[in-house]
Amino acid sequence: MSLVKSISGIRGTIGGVPGEGLSPLDIVKFTAAYARFINDSTTLKQRKIVVGRDARISGQMVEGLVTATLNGMGFDVVSIGQATTPTTEIAVVMEKACGGIIITASHNPAQWNALKLLNHEGEFLNDAQGKEVLRIAEAEDFVFAPVDQLGTIYTNNTYADRHIDAVLGMNLVDVKAISNANFTVAVDAVNSVGGTIIPKLLRALGVKNIIELNCEPNGKFAHTPEPIPENLTHISSLMRNSKADVGFVVDPDVDRLAIVMENGEMFVEEYTLVSVADYVLSHTPGSTVSNLSSSRALADITHNHGCTYSAAAVGEVNVVTKMKETGAVIGGEGNGGVIYPALHYGRDALVGVALFLTLLAKSGKTVSELKAGYPQYAIAKNKIELTPSLDVDAILTAVKEKYNNETITDIDGVKIDFPDSWVHLRKSNTEPIIRIYSEAQTMEKANELAESIKIVIREITGC
């Protein structure tokens, strides 16, 4: 069994011994710790927390424990039922709640579940806040409310529609153009909440021809849920053998968007953000942000528009922080996560779908023609295993010194920018390994770069 406690929440496999798997006792303890943190830090008078969940089989059980614990800590709960992560984020703000909990393990397999923790702005807790929740949970430093101060559960099932309405109301979404394009769109929602909300969004956008694949939200994932090429063979085959113009794939909590081209090939997750940013910048010039492990193509596109690009440490909360610092008009992560602050500061696949379809409709091109117009890069993801006794930080420092003639960024591991490529080294927080992300104009060159870095690390360590 697995249980991972981090600043972003708690996740693990359902069942097992408390402290080893995501057991009911762990769920109660961590929820109570979060409630104590919110109680101590909120300035809002309403003691109200929003709870939403994806369609995982364990979701209803976990939701029952979470809502009862929050009530036991004296908080009212607005239960929005099955809902996407971005829907829950938006609901926190609309409800003027002092926080929110999303019950989802994102792209992890069905045996996993997790609690993602939000502040009153519908955004993830930062590093210091997350560490405080972990401290409270470890110390069990919380007190439950007396009987006359228990909270109440309120059910509100309107937020999927309100989320869709908010997306339709964005200035850069052109429903008429999408409707007139008469697209046929395929959707793979891996049998989670995207199976309800994405087709509903498409219909609201004027798409009349929708091919639904794995859209029953029963939590029985039809394939490994992470939306990467090796897991998307079914929709790729469908696209090759149908007349669909574009395919959309979302993960179980619908904060990541992968796109499949009309020929069945992957648009590539990195280019979800690149394409949407290109469209946004063509209408509202401004700065952009992505994390250090995301494609250089976003920086290229940004510079082509005469605008400024900034890199953030890996993690949505870090990207959002940098976006606020720079006043970015668009940002996100290369895993298909689009953050469009005109609506809210959270990765949102619904936003990605609406903006991409508007771009596609207005361009008059096929998806593959659009892709061909962007800078062409390939990212390789590798790792090197080390012995537990080695000092990973010292190794990264030595690598940085070896390449001190190149452009170095060390806000999150070490990233080395070469004229036509880059490599990003990050240490794992749970294993004695260094993750090596590299990008070049071909996958072969990206892997060659990674191998050259591995040789350097072996020379440094003598292993």
VMD Tcl script that draws the C-alpha trace (Angstrom):
set ca {
  {0.00 0.00 0.00}
  {1.11 3.60 -0.59}
  {0.52 6.84 1.30}
  {2.15 10.11 0.26}
  {1.84 13.23 2.41}
  {2.92 16.44 0.73}
  {2.31 20.17 0.83}
  {-0.35 19.79 -1.87}
  {-2.41 17.25 0.08}
  {-2.51 13.57 0.89}
  {-2.79 10.74 -1.64}
  {-2.56 7.01 -1.48}
  {-4.03 3.66 -2.33}
  {-7.35 2.94 -0.70}
  {-7.34 0.61 2.30}
  {-4.53 -0.99 4.24}
  {-3.02 -0.28 7.61}
  {-3.41 3.31 8.84}
  {-0.33 5.31 7.90}
  {0.55 2.91 5.08}
  {-2.48 3.24 2.79}
  {-5.16 5.90 2.46}
  {-7.31 4.53 5.27}
  {-10.39 6.19 6.79}
  {-8.31 7.16 9.82}
  {-5.77 8.96 7.62}
  {-8.55 10.76 5.76}
  {-10.15 11.96 9.00}
  {-6.85 13.08 10.54}
  {-5.71 15.02 7.49}
  {-9.13 16.63 6.94}
  {-9.24 17.71 10.58}
  {-5.75 19.19 10.27}
  {-6.81 21.16 7.20}
  {-9.93 22.40 9.03}
  {-7.78 23.54 11.96}
  {-5.48 25.38 9.55}
  {-8.41 27.12 7.86}
  {-9.94 28.01 11.24}
  {-6.69 29.64 12.34}
  {-5.91 31.47 9.10}
  {-9.18 32.58 7.51}
  {-10.44 36.12 7.80}
  {-13.88 35.23 6.41}
  {-16.86 35.10 8.73}
  {-18.58 32.23 6.94}
  {-17.29 28.88 8.22}
  {-17.91 27.17 4.90}
  {-15.82 24.73 2.82}
  {-16.63 23.40 -0.66}
  {-16.15 19.68 -1.39}
  {-16.14 18.11 -4.87}
  {-14.96 14.74 -6.16}
  {-14.13 12.92 -9.35}
  {-15.88 9.68 -10.31}
  {-13.52 7.21 -8.63}
  {-15.14 4.16 -7.09}
  {-13.84 5.21 -3.66}
  {-15.01 8.80 -4.06}
  {-18.33 8.54 -2.29}
  {-16.76 6.80 0.71}
  {-13.99 9.38 0.98}
  {-16.46 12.25 0.55}
  {-18.56 10.93 3.44}
  {-15.54 10.89 5.72}
  {-14.37 14.34 4.62}
  {-17.74 16.07 4.98}
  {-18.48 14.45 8.35}
  {-15.04 15.45 9.65}
  {-15.47 19.04 8.48}
  {-18.88 19.15 10.18}
  {-17.26 17.69 13.29}
  {-14.72 20.53 13.20}
  {-17.57 23.05 13.12}
  {-17.57 23.85 9.39}
  {-20.53 23.91 7.03}
  {-19.92 21.98 3.81}
  {-21.16 22.84 0.33}
  {-21.16 19.47 -1.40}
  {-21.09 19.90 -5.18}
  {-20.96 16.15 -5.86}
  {-19.08 14.83 -8.88}
  {-17.16 17.81 -10.16}
  {-13.93 18.66 -11.94}
  {-11.00 20.23 -10.13}
  {-11.49 23.60 -11.90}
  {-15.24 23.49 -11.19}
  {-14.51 23.07 -7.50}
  {-11.99 25.92 -7.59}
  {-14.57 28.21 -9.16}
  {-17.24 27.10 -6.66}
  {-15.03 28.14 -3.71}
  {-14.92 31.71 -5.03}
  {-18.60 31.84 -6.00}
  {-19.64 30.51 -2.58}
  {-17.31 32.94 -0.79}
  {-16.09 29.89 1.10}
  {-12.95 29.87 3.21}
  {-11.53 26.84 1.40}
  {-12.19 23.71 -0.58}
  {-11.22 20.05 -0.81}
  {-11.12 18.19 -4.11}
  {-11.30 14.41 -3.75}
  {-9.26 13.16 -6.68}
  {-5.97 11.41 -7.38}
  {-5.77 13.16 -10.74}
  {-4.09 10.86 -13.29}
  {-3.29 8.06 -10.82}
  {-4.91 4.62 -11.36}
  {-8.28 3.66 -9.89}
  {-6.96 2.23 -6.61}
  {-5.66 5.68 -5.66}
  {-7.48 8.65 -4.21}
  {-6.40 11.94 -2.68}
  {-7.39 15.18 -1.03}
  {-6.33 18.37 -2.81}
  {-6.51 21.43 -0.59}
  {-7.63 24.92 -1.64}
  {-7.58 28.36 -0.02}
  {-10.40 30.91 -0.12}
  {-9.34 32.01 -3.63}
  {-9.89 28.50 -4.98}
  {-6.14 28.03 -5.37}
  {-3.80 25.39 -3.96}
  {-2.06 26.04 -0.66}
  {1.48 27.34 -0.93}
  {4.56 25.63 0.48}
  {4.41 27.19 3.95}
  {0.65 26.59 4.29}
  {0.94 22.98 3.17}
  {3.74 22.34 5.66}
  {1.60 23.77 8.44}
  {-1.23 21.36 7.60}
  {1.28 18.49 7.66}
  {2.54 19.65 11.06}
  {-0.96 19.83 12.50}
  {-1.80 16.36 11.16}
  {1.39 14.80 12.51}
  {0.81 16.31 15.97}
  {-2.95 15.65 15.83}
  {-3.22 19.25 17.00}
  {-6.94 19.76 16.49}
  {-10.07 19.82 18.62}
  {-13.52 18.78 17.42}
  {-16.55 21.00 17.96}
  {-19.16 20.49 20.69}
  {-22.63 19.33 19.69}
  {-24.16 22.80 19.46}
  {-21.41 23.97 17.07}
  {-21.44 21.13 14.54}
  {-21.59 22.09 10.88}
  {-24.26 21.33 8.26}
  {-24.04 19.83 4.77}
  {-25.60 21.77 1.89}
  {-25.91 20.18 -1.56}
  {-25.48 22.30 -4.69}
  {-25.47 20.57 -8.07}
  {-25.44 23.72 -10.21}
  {-21.72 24.30 -10.53}
  {-21.06 22.30 -13.70}
  {-23.55 24.56 -15.51}
  {-22.12 27.67 -13.85}
  {-18.61 26.65 -14.90}
  {-19.74 26.16 -18.50}
  {-21.54 29.51 -18.47}
  {-18.36 31.19 -17.23}
  {-16.34 29.61 -20.05}
  {-18.90 30.69 -22.65}
  {-18.72 34.22 -21.27}
  {-14.99 34.61 -21.91}
  {-14.30 37.34 -24.47}
  {-12.04 35.16 -26.63}
  {-14.54 32.29 -26.98}
  {-16.48 32.59 -30.24}
  {-19.48 30.27 -30.11}
  {-20.74 31.40 -33.52}
  {-17.44 30.60 -35.23}
  {-17.30 27.16 -33.60}
  {-20.91 26.39 -34.52}
  {-20.42 27.50 -38.12}
  {-17.32 25.30 -38.47}
  {-19.56 22.23 -38.00}
  {-16.82 20.25 -36.30}
  {-17.04 16.58 -35.45}
  {-15.31 16.15 -32.08}
  {-14.26 12.94 -30.34}
  {-13.96 12.86 -26.54}
  {-12.23 10.34 -24.25}
  {-13.05 11.13 -20.62}
  {-11.69 7.88 -19.08}
  {-15.07 7.22 -17.37}
  {-14.79 10.11 -14.94}
  {-16.42 13.52 -14.50}
  {-15.18 14.79 -17.86}
  {-17.62 12.37 -19.48}
  {-20.49 14.57 -18.37}
  {-19.12 18.10 -18.49}
  {-17.01 18.03 -21.69}
  {-19.83 16.83 -24.02}
  {-22.16 19.32 -22.31}
  {-19.65 22.11 -22.93}
  {-19.26 21.07 -26.57}
  {-23.00 21.19 -27.13}
  {-23.13 24.64 -25.51}
  {-20.36 25.72 -27.90}
  {-22.48 24.67 -30.88}
  {-20.78 21.36 -31.65}
  {-23.47 19.06 -33.04}
  {-21.41 15.98 -33.85}
  {-19.80 14.44 -30.76}
  {-18.24 10.98 -30.59}
  {-18.22 9.96 -26.93}
  {-15.62 7.44 -25.79}
  {-15.43 6.32 -22.14}
  {-17.83 9.05 -21.10}
  {-19.89 7.18 -18.49}
  {-18.70 8.62 -15.13}
  {-18.60 5.33 -13.23}
  {-14.96 5.41 -12.15}
  {-14.11 2.21 -14.01}
  {-11.21 3.63 -15.96}
  {-11.08 2.12 -19.43}
  {-7.33 2.65 -19.62}
  {-4.53 4.05 -17.48}
  {-5.90 7.55 -16.88}
  {-2.84 9.71 -17.54}
  {-3.50 11.30 -20.99}
  {-0.18 10.36 -22.62}
  {0.24 8.65 -26.03}
  {0.72 5.07 -24.82}
  {-2.63 5.23 -22.99}
  {-4.60 6.73 -25.89}
  {-4.45 4.03 -28.57}
  {-8.25 3.65 -28.69}
  {-9.05 7.27 -29.53}
  {-6.06 7.42 -31.90}
  {-7.47 4.48 -33.83}
  {-10.94 6.01 -33.77}
  {-9.60 9.27 -35.19}
  {-7.84 7.48 -38.04}
  {-11.00 5.61 -38.96}
  {-13.57 8.37 -38.54}
  {-14.15 11.82 -39.95}
  {-13.60 13.59 -36.65}
  {-11.83 16.93 -36.90}
  {-10.26 16.81 -33.45}
  {-10.11 14.58 -30.40}
  {-9.99 15.78 -26.79}
  {-8.76 13.67 -23.89}
  {-8.97 14.70 -20.24}
  {-7.70 13.13 -17.04}
  {-10.12 12.06 -14.25}
  {-10.35 15.53 -12.65}
  {-10.29 17.46 -15.94}
  {-7.47 19.90 -15.29}
  {-5.30 18.52 -18.12}
  {-6.16 18.49 -21.82}
  {-4.55 16.34 -24.50}
  {-5.46 16.81 -28.16}
  {-5.51 14.19 -30.91}
  {-5.14 15.34 -34.52}
  {-7.49 14.36 -37.33}
  {-4.94 11.78 -38.55}
  {-4.89 9.98 -35.20}
  {-1.50 11.35 -34.16}
  {-0.94 13.22 -30.91}
  {-0.92 17.00 -31.01}
  {1.38 16.50 -27.97}
  {0.38 17.75 -24.52}
  {3.06 20.45 -24.55}
  {1.35 22.09 -27.52}
  {-2.03 22.42 -25.81}
  {-0.68 25.42 -23.91}
  {1.44 26.61 -26.84}
  {-1.51 26.77 -29.25}
  {-3.91 28.37 -26.76}
  {-1.25 30.92 -25.77}
  {-0.67 31.78 -29.43}
  {-4.37 32.52 -29.84}
  {-4.62 34.53 -26.60}
  {-1.49 36.59 -27.36}
  {-2.76 37.43 -30.84}
  {-5.68 39.23 -29.18}
  {-4.37 40.29 -25.76}
  {-0.58 40.78 -25.78}
  {1.09 40.16 -22.45}
  {3.55 37.97 -20.62}
  {3.39 34.19 -20.31}
  {4.61 31.64 -17.77}
  {5.24 27.89 -17.71}
  {7.33 25.64 -15.50}
  {10.98 24.84 -16.15}
  {10.19 21.40 -17.57}
  {7.80 22.73 -20.22}
  {8.59 23.19 -23.90}
  {10.66 26.10 -25.17}
  {7.97 26.51 -27.84}
  {5.93 28.70 -25.46}
  {8.84 31.11 -25.05}
  {9.34 31.15 -28.84}
  {5.68 31.93 -29.49}
  {5.68 34.59 -26.78}
  {8.75 36.30 -28.23}
  {7.21 36.14 -31.72}
  {4.35 38.23 -30.36}
  {6.84 40.73 -28.92}
  {6.02 39.69 -25.35}
  {7.92 38.39 -22.32}
  {8.16 34.81 -21.08}
  {9.07 33.71 -17.54}
  {9.78 30.27 -16.08}
  {8.56 29.01 -12.72}
  {9.49 26.07 -10.53}
  {7.53 22.90 -11.26}
  {4.08 22.81 -9.62}
  {0.83 24.63 -10.33}
  {1.09 26.83 -7.25}
  {4.54 28.03 -8.39}
  {3.28 28.80 -11.89}
  {0.34 30.75 -10.48}
  {2.62 32.73 -8.17}
  {4.88 33.70 -11.07}
  {1.87 34.58 -13.24}
  {0.63 36.98 -10.58}
  {4.09 38.49 -10.18}
  {4.43 39.15 -13.92}
  {0.78 39.90 -14.73}
  {0.75 37.05 -17.24}
  {-2.26 36.81 -19.56}
  {-1.81 33.05 -20.08}
  {0.28 30.31 -18.52}
  {0.32 26.75 -17.39}
  {2.26 23.53 -17.55}
  {3.40 21.35 -20.40}
  {1.26 18.44 -19.24}
  {-1.77 19.98 -20.95}
  {-2.59 22.35 -18.10}
  {-3.90 25.72 -19.30}
  {-4.22 28.55 -16.75}
  {-6.18 31.53 -18.04}
  {-6.50 34.21 -15.35}
  {-9.30 35.99 -17.21}
  {-11.46 33.23 -15.70}
  {-9.47 31.87 -12.74}
  {-5.97 30.85 -11.62}
  {-6.23 27.10 -12.09}
  {-5.52 24.53 -14.77}
  {-8.78 24.09 -16.66}
  {-9.43 21.71 -19.55}
  {-12.78 23.38 -20.29}
  {-10.99 26.65 -20.93}
  {-8.51 24.80 -23.14}
  {-11.27 23.16 -25.19}
  {-13.18 26.40 -25.76}
  {-10.14 28.49 -26.71}
  {-8.63 25.78 -28.92}
  {-11.89 25.22 -30.84}
  {-12.19 28.98 -31.38}
  {-8.61 29.06 -32.70}
  {-9.28 26.05 -34.94}
  {-12.51 27.53 -36.30}
  {-10.99 30.92 -37.05}
  {-7.81 29.49 -38.59}
  {-9.56 27.48 -41.30}
  {-6.83 24.84 -40.85}
  {-6.79 21.23 -39.77}
  {-5.29 20.41 -36.38}
  {-2.19 18.91 -38.01}
  {-1.75 22.07 -40.12}
  {-1.94 24.16 -36.95}
  {0.69 21.97 -35.27}
  {3.03 22.28 -38.27}
  {3.05 26.05 -37.84}
  {4.56 25.97 -34.35}
  {8.24 25.55 -33.40}
  {8.98 21.83 -33.47}
  {10.54 20.29 -30.38}
  {10.53 16.92 -28.65}
  {10.87 16.30 -24.89}
  {12.48 13.16 -23.46}
  {11.94 12.10 -19.85}
  {14.69 10.01 -18.28}
  {16.15 9.37 -14.84}
  {19.36 8.13 -13.30}
  {19.30 5.96 -10.19}
  {21.86 6.62 -7.45}
  {22.86 4.92 -4.25}
  {21.10 6.32 -1.14}
  {24.42 7.44 0.33}
  {25.14 9.95 -2.44}
  {24.44 13.66 -1.88}
  {22.11 14.57 -4.73}
  {22.31 18.32 -4.01}
  {26.11 18.17 -4.25}
  {25.85 16.34 -7.57}
  {23.54 19.00 -8.99}
  {25.91 21.73 -7.79}
  {28.78 19.99 -9.56}
  {26.77 19.72 -12.77}
  {25.93 23.43 -12.56}
  {29.61 24.29 -12.18}
  {30.59 22.13 -15.14}
  {28.18 23.99 -17.41}
  {28.72 27.46 -15.97}
  {29.33 28.88 -19.46}
  {25.72 28.08 -20.41}
  {22.52 29.75 -19.21}
  {21.71 28.19 -15.84}
  {18.45 28.35 -13.86}
  {18.50 26.87 -10.36}
  {15.16 27.83 -8.80}
  {14.10 24.17 -9.03}
  {16.97 21.74 -9.48}
  {19.28 22.74 -12.31}
  {18.21 23.68 -15.83}
  {20.86 24.19 -18.51}
  {19.82 26.09 -21.61}
  {21.87 25.47 -24.75}
  {21.31 27.43 -28.00}
  {19.08 24.75 -29.55}
  {18.14 22.54 -26.59}
  {17.87 22.31 -22.81}
  {18.11 19.80 -19.98}
  {16.46 20.03 -16.57}
  {17.65 17.97 -13.60}
  {15.47 17.58 -10.51}
  {15.95 15.33 -7.53}
  {13.12 13.07 -6.40}
  {11.73 13.73 -2.93}
  {11.01 10.05 -2.37}
  {13.74 8.10 -4.19}
  {17.54 8.36 -4.68}
  {17.14 9.37 -8.32}
  {17.64 12.43 -10.48}
  {14.91 13.08 -13.03}
  {16.30 14.27 -16.36}
  {14.05 16.18 -18.74}
  {15.58 17.22 -22.04}
  {14.26 18.97 -25.13}
  {15.70 19.27 -28.62}
  {14.39 19.50 -32.17}
  {14.06 15.70 -32.40}
  {13.47 12.95 -29.85}
  {16.74 11.33 -30.84}
  {18.69 14.49 -30.02}
  {16.75 14.96 -26.76}
  {17.66 11.45 -25.63}
  {21.28 11.95 -26.72}
  {21.42 15.07 -24.52}
  {20.04 13.12 -21.58}
  {22.60 10.37 -22.07}
  {25.44 12.91 -22.17}
  {24.26 14.32 -18.83}
  {24.11 10.81 -17.35}
  {27.74 10.30 -18.34}
  {28.68 13.55 -16.61}
  {26.85 12.49 -13.44}
  {28.59 9.12 -13.45}
  {31.94 10.86 -13.80}
  {31.11 13.11 -10.84}
  {29.94 10.23 -8.63}
  {32.38 7.60 -9.82}
  {29.45 5.18 -10.23}
}
mol new
graphics top color blue
foreach p $ca { graphics top sphere $p radius 0.5 }
foreach p [lrange $ca 0 end-1] q [lrange $ca 1 end] { graphics top cylinder $p $q radius 0.2 }
display resetview
